[in-house]
Amino acid sequence: MRGPTPREVSAQLSQVRSWRDALVAGSRGGTCYDLTERSIGGRVIGSASLPDRVKVTAYDQWWRLLGVTEQVRAFDALLARTREAHPALVDWVARSPLRALAVSTDWEHLLAAHAWLVESAGQGRHLREVTAPGVDTKFIEGHARVLGEWLDATVAFDPRHSAARRFARRYGFAEAPQLLRLRVDAGLGVLPPGVSEVGLRVAEAGALAVAPSQVLIVENLTTYLAVPVPEGGVVVWGQGFDAGRLGRMPWLGVALRVRYWGDLDTHGFAILDLVRSQVPQVTSVLMDLDTLLHHRTRWVPEPKQTRADLVHLTGGERALYEDLVEDVHGPSVRLEQERIDWAWVLERL
């Protein structure tokens, strides 16, 4: 430590005493650190002993000095309990001490939840079936990040699902079924009288005994609900990139006309590209330059454009997509479905 010089001691004796007393008190009798001193002196002040060096020689001193003794004790207890209950998780605890302490009050329930998840992973069970003591689905959802990292360290899961973001899918649990919403022309005689719309699980929608002459896939929900159902046809709510599941609908293959209508922005064309990769005969509607320019006053910025190479677009579609990417008509131009004039829509449909 850089202490005062003899001249400074002479000139500021009271401040020097306060500085020394604070260091002595801070060591708490050597429990926080060891303090060594050196002698200085001269004709003016005589000989004096002042702090020269602070030494921390034991972890317990560090813990007291940092004020984390209780946290360290709690962490040691967590580590010991984890080593006893599930040694494979010890590395995670050692790497993430502060995160472990943050959930320490739920530790026993977390260990119980993890044990049940390991046992049940990959079996297609619903998380609602959990039988771990004190654990329910809300608990699992609230601690999904920690439990997910634990499962990554202890479960060999299906590599096909390794990139899945949803907890259930990634670890082989049942998910809430995806529903495909359809509005069906009554003339097809598929639905009971008085029923104009259904929401079916994807597999069940694929097995639907319907042979429409035309299908209109609409991106926006309110537009899907408002658009007229074509005679002998079906209107499908695409739901963004979920429209990619439409390739599993055999009845799309028998329709003479399949059209897709999405937002006039880069992601709208990306979804069209995805749909056409599975339903090759699909054509776009209301996704053209005339529609875009006619509604110039209704443009909004697209928050984050895609610049993907869309290989399934037609020449005209690709030209407009590239114009949007390159800001030919303005920065990040976007025309959402629901902003297009309704008279313009009906005339072109």
ABEGO torsion letter per residue (X at the ends): XBBBBAAAAAABAAAAAAAAAAAAAAAGGGAABBBBBBBBBBAAAEBBBBBABBBBABAAAAAAAAGAAAAAAAAAAAAAAAAAABAAAAAAAAABAAAAAAAAAAAAAAAAAAAAAAAABGAGBBAAABABBGBBAAAAAAAAAAAAAAAAAABBBBAAAAABABAAAAAGBBBBBBBBBBBBBAAAGABBBGBABBBBBAAAAAABBBBBABBBBBABAAAAAABBBBBGBBBBBAGEAAAAAAAABAAAAABABBBBBBBBBAAAAAAAAAAAAABAABBBBGBBAAAAAAAAAABBBBABBBABBBAABBAAAAAAAAAAAAGAAEBGBBBBAAABBAAAAAAAX
